[in-house]
């Protein structure tokens, strides 16, 4: 005979003689306790000073900060969902002391009080974790990732489009003036030409249109020209004024979103439509140690190369020290970055763009471009290169060029004496005359130095660690924490939001190691 099941008793309606303590319901090593203990030791006087005296009471900034950090640690980013958790979740109720700020209070604190102030709070936590031995500020691993902005994907402004529109207006103004000259030529007269046709100043554009109209007064004018002049008078000055406003927002960027002026359109790895569509985003630069985020900066530039120096400067300003070593991938391997690291005595394990290709060729023994400039023999004493046939290539001069960051590079040029009749000329170069090569000696030296470090035992160890150190952090933030799109708009607010994510990540790592 089958035994009857035994049910556990249910005391849903039973009253307790003494109410339970929330503290008894929160496990000893629970992440919420880590958040509480660490943030209790943080100085928030800079935020406290922003509150006005008198009036009704306010929630203490430390309580609101704890709520936000723990919410981000639990993948809760909506202020309304955080408000809901404060009345339903025991851990939130314990952390807040049963305080129940509404979603407006939480949102205003995050986007208002913390804006421009959170980075110093984050730095305090990093220093505290450093003192406790969780991380080091001496060896850092740098990488970047792009996170989508809270912006409409189809309301964009492109710098190239503005340039094209300006050139179109200028071209049409010139064409209208050519028509005026044609009309006057028929009457054997010469009109007074406007000062400028450039579509830069709306007043000058309006003045040029007025000059054309004045020149055509009393003349027989084609109907299409009249209509075009009417359209130009009505629209072109205001369009030029709009272009000026847009260029002021763009500064040195190539694009921005109309719903978040600080966001730049970038190519994302998360390409759901598989069509290579650009999306409004921010370029996050992070440095880590032992899978803890040590420093973060947000950039509007689409490439990582020009972001490293500013990122390092912020590290130095935040912690009043420079790191001993820095490891990064090929996206940061430029002459400017190598030189900065060398000047500041930072041991750099930074790849350059052809590093893996060189290793692959060395391993296989097959060289794809054996006659490339970097494969030619160079005699440093005589400052002479030798072509594949052994012909000397003497220096014929040098010039300087400036990078996007204003860094000056010195380029030397070397020319072969006589390539005529050379049996391997077609494989060596395609130029009509004698072959000319360009070499940046400082970059060659820095790349050789980088190569030696990267292939050393320390270099190999650092390169291996970089993969699971900083890259794993970005993977955790995007996949495990589900943070792939910002909720706030504007650079300063977005900095605060990523700072909360970074702090939540660090404190979660602490809770896993307690």
N, C-alpha and C positions, 0 to 999 in steps of 0.2 A: 504494500500500500504506500502511495506517495506521501511523504511527510509534508505537513503544512508549513508554509513560509512564516518566518517570525519577523514582524515589522518593528522597526525602531519607533520608540514613542515620540510623539510630536507635541511639544509644549508651546505652541504658537500663542495661545491665549493666556498662558501663565504669567503672572506678574512677578518681578524680582523685588526682593526686600530692599536691596541696595542697587542703584543703577550701575551698569558695567562701566569701567574706565576705558576710554579709547586707547590709552597707553598699553593696556593689557592685550589689546587686539592687534597691535602693530608688532611684528617680529623684531627681534633684537637687531639683526643686520639688514633690515629692509632698506632699500634705496632712499625712502622718504626720510629715514633717520640721518643718512649721510648728507642729504641736502640740508636738513635742519641744522646739523652740527657745524658744517663748513660755512654756511651763510650766516650763522650766528656770530662768527669770528670776523666778518667782513665789515669794513668801515663804509657806511653809507651817508656820511655827513654832507657830501656834495649834493646828494639828492634831498636830504632833509632840509637843507638851506633854501630849497626852491619853494617850500610851503610857506604861505602867509600865516601870520599869527591871528588868533581870534576866530570868531565864527564857530561853525559846527565842527565836531571832531572829525579827524581823517584816519583812514587806515594807515598804519605804519608802513613805510616803504619796504622794510625788511620782510613784513608779512606778505605783501604783494609780490615781492621778488621771489620769495620761496615758492609761492603758488605758481608763478609763471615758469620757473626753472623746472619744478617737479612736473608740471603739465607737459612741457616740451620733452622731458625725459620719458613720459608716458605717451608720447606721440599725439598729444592734444594741442592743437594750434589755434582753434577757434575760441574766441572769448566767450561765446555762448555755451560751448561745450564745457569750458572750464567752470563757468558759473554753475552749470548743471552738476558737475562732479563735486563741487563744494557742498552740496546738499544731499548727495547720494553716496559718495565714496568715503569710506572710513579713513583712509590714509590722507585724503585732502582735508577732511574735518579735523583730524588730529594735528596736521601740519599748520592749519590756519587758526587753531584754537577755537573752532566753530564760527570764525568770522565768515561772513557770506557777502563779499563785495559783488555787485552785479557786473554784467558784461561791459557796461560803459566804463565803470571804474577801472576794470582790468585793462581794457583797450586803451584808455587815456593814459594810464600809467606806462604801458608798453611803448606807445607811439609818442608820448609827450615827455614824461619825467625821465625816462631812460635814454631818450634821444640825445646823442652826443656825449653821454656820460657813462654808458655801459662798459666801454672798453677798459676803463680804469678799474672797474669792479672785476671784470674778467681777469685782468692782470694780477689783481690781489689773490684770486683763487689759484692761478698758475704758480705764483710764488709760494703760496701755502703748500701746494702739492709737491713743489720742488723741495721745500724744507722737509717734508715728510718722506722723501725718497721715491716718490712715484715717477718722477720724470727729471730730466736734466735739461738745462738751457745751453749746454755746451755743444751738443751734437744734434743738429736739426736736419730734418728731411722735408724738402719743399716740393709742392706740386700744386696744380690748379685744376679747378673744375668749373663748369658753367651751370648755373641754376636759373630756371626760367623766372622772369619777372611777372608780377601781377599786372599785366598789360594786354590790351587788345592786340592780337597778332596781325591785324590788317589795317591798323591806323599808324602808318609809319611815315617818316621823312628821311629822304636820302640826300646826302651832300652832292652826289653826282647829278641828281635830278635838279637840284637848285642851280648848279653850274650850267646845266644844259638849258634850263629855262632862261637864265640871264643871257646866255649867248644867243638864244632865239630872239629875245627882245632886241638885243643890240643889232642882230642881223636884219630884223624887220625895220628897225629905225633907219639903218643904212639904205635899205631898199627903198623906203619911202623918200629918203633924201635924193636918191638917184632919180626917182620919178620927178622930183622938183627940178633937178638939174636938167632933165630931159625937156620939161615944159619950158624952162627959161632958155634952153638952147634953141628951141624953135623960134623964140622971139629975139634971139641973139642978145640975151641978157645973162648976168651972173648973180645968183642969190647969195646972201650972207649965210655961210655955213654955221650951224650950232657949235658951241664949244666942245661938246662931248656927246658920244652915243653910248657910252658905257652904262649898263643897267646896274649901277651900284647905289646911287643916291636918288630916291624917288623925286626929289625936287628937280634934279638935273634931267631926269627922264621927262617929267612934266614940261620943263622948259624947252626941251628938244622938240616935243610934240607941238607945243605952242608956236615954236619957230617955223615948223613945217606948215602948220595951219595958216600962219601969217603970210608965209611966202606964197601960198596958193590962193590968197584972197584975190577975188576978181579974175581968176583964171578959170578956164574950162577944165574941170577935174573929172576924171573917170568916177563913176558911181561906186565901184568896188573900193577905190582908194578913199572916198569919203566915208564909207562904212567902216573901213579899217581904222581910219583916224579917229572916228567916234568911239570905236571899241577901245582903241589904245588910250585915249584920254580918260576913259571911264575906268579901265582895269589895270593898265600897266604900272602906274605909280603905286597903287595899293598893293599890287603883286610884288613889286620890288621891296616895298616896306615889309611885307610878310616874309620875303626871303631873308632880309636883314635880321628879323627877329629869330627866324629859324637857325640862321648861322650863329647867332649869339648863344643859342642853346646847344648847338652841335659842338662848338669850339673846335677841337681837333679830331672829332669823331666822324665816322662815315654815315651814321644813321642814329635816329632816336625814335622812341614811341610817343605818340601824341597823348597816350593815357598815363605814361610815366616817363617824363622828360629825361630822367637820369639813366634809363635802360637803353642799351645798345642792341641792335639786332645781330645775333651770333648764330653760328652753325652748332647745333646741339647733337650729342650722341644719342639722346632719346628722340629719335626721329620716327614717330608713330606712323606717319603717313608714307614713310620711305620715299619721300620726294626731295629731300635735301632742303626743305624750306627753312629759312632763317626765322628765329624767334627772338623776341625781346628778352634779354637776359642780363645777368651780372657775372663777371669773371671773378670767382672766389680764389684767392691765393692763401694757402695754408701751410704752416710748418709744424712738424710734430716731433715728438720723442717718446718712444715706448708706447706708441699708439694713443698718446694724449696730445690734444691740440695746444701748441705753445703760443702761436700767434696766427692771426688771420687779418687779411686786408681784402677789400672789395675794389675791383677795377672796372672801368668802363671800356678798357681796351680789349680787343678780341684775342690778341696773342699774349703768351706768357713772357716772351723775351724781354719786353720793356717794363715788366712789373717787378723784377727781382730786387733792384736797388732800393726802391721805395719800401718794399716789404722788409728788407733788412734794416733800413733806417728806423722803421717803426719798432722793430724788435729791440734795437739799441736804445731808442728813446724810452721804451716801456720798461726795460729791465736794467738799463744803465750798464750794459755789457754786450760785447759782440760774441757770437758763437765761435767755438774753436774749429768746428768742421761743418760743412754744408754739403748735402747730397741732393742732386736734382737730375732730371732727365734732359734729353737733348733740346727740349723747348727753351731752355735757359742758357744754352751754350753760345754766347756771343762775345765778341772782343770786349765790349763795354763791361759786361758782367764779370768776365775773367779778370779784367784789369782792376775792377773795384774790389773783388775778393782778394786779389794779390796785394793791393795797396793797404787793405785793412787786415792783412795777415790772417785771413780765414782760409783754412785748408779746404780746398774745393774738390769734390768728387762730382763733377758736372760733365755730362756727355756733350758732344757736339754732334751736328746733324749727320755727319758721315762716319761716326764711330762704329756702328754695327756693320755698315757696309765694308769698312776696312778690315774688321775682324773676320767677316765672312770670306773676303778675298784671300786673307792671309791663311785661313784654314783650308780653303779649297785649292789655293795656288793659281787660281784663274783671275786675271785682272781684266776688267771690262774695258777700261780706257787707259791703256799703257802709255799713251803719249800726252796725257793730261798734264797741266802745269805743275801739279803737286808731285808728279812722278819724275820730273826732270832733276838732274843732279845740279846742286848749287854750291859754288865755291864762295864761302863767306869772306875770305881774305881779299879776293879780287872783285867781289860783288858781281859775280858772273854766273849765269845759268848756261847749261849745255843742252842743245837739242838732241833728239834721239840719234842723230848722225854724228854727234860729237862736235857740232859747230857752236862756238861761243855766242851767247846772247847777252849783249852789253846793256847796261841801264841807260835809257834814253830820257829819263825824267821821272817826276812824281807829281801827284796832285792829292788834294784832300777832299773828302766828302763827309757830309754830316748825316748822322742817323736821326731817326724820329725823336730821340731824346736829346739831340744836340751834341752828341759825342762825335769828335773829329777823328776820322780814320785816315791814315796816310797810305796811299797806294803807289807802288813803284812799277814802272813799265820797262820791259826788256824786249829787245828786238834782235831777231836773227840777221846775219849779214847777207846771206844769199840762199834763198830757198829755190831758185830757178833750177830746174832739172833734177831736183831731189827725187829719188825713186820711191820714197814713202810719203811724199808730200800730201797726197789725197787722204791718207790715214792720219797724218799729223795735224793738219789744219785746213780750213776751207777759205781762208783769206786770199785775196788776189795778189797782194804783195808779199813781203817777208813777214814771217810770223811774229806777232807781238803778244806777250803774256803780261798779266797784271798780278802782282803779288803784294800781300799785306804782311810784312815781315813780323810785326808785333803779334798779329793773330796766329801766324804759323808757329811762333815761339810758344804762345799761350796754349795752343792746341796740343803741341808736343808735350808740354808740361802736364796738361790735363790727361793725355793718353797714358803717360807713365804712372800717374796716380791711380787712374781707373783700372789699370792692369796689375797693380800691386795687390798684395794680400789684403791690406786694409781697404783698398778700393773695391775689390770683389765683395768683401763682407758688407760694406756700406751699400753697394748697389743692390745686393740681395735684400738687405733690411728695408731699403726704401720701398720695395714693392709691397711688403706686408705692413709697413708702418703708416705712411700717409695715404696710400691708395686704399687701404682697408678702411680708413676713417671715412673717406668720401663714399665708399660703397655702403658702409653702415648707415650713414646719414640718409642716403637716397633710397636704399632698399629696406633696411630694417626699421628705420625711423619714418620712412615714407615721406621725406621732405624733398620734393622735387620742384616746388613752385612757391615763391614768396607770397605772403598774404598782404604785406604792407607795400607802400609805394614811396619812392624817393630814396636817395642814397643813404641819408642818415638813419631813416627808419629801417631800411633793409639791413644796414650794419648792425643795428640793435637786434633784429630778428635772427640773423645768423649768429651773433654773439650768444644769444640764448640757446640756440642749437648746439653751439660749440661747448658751452658750459654744461649743458645737459649730457652731452656725449662724455665729457671728462668725468662728471660725477657718477655716471652709470659705470664707467670703467673702474672707478674707486670701489663702488659697491660690489663689483664682481671679484675684487681682489682682497676684500676685508676678511 
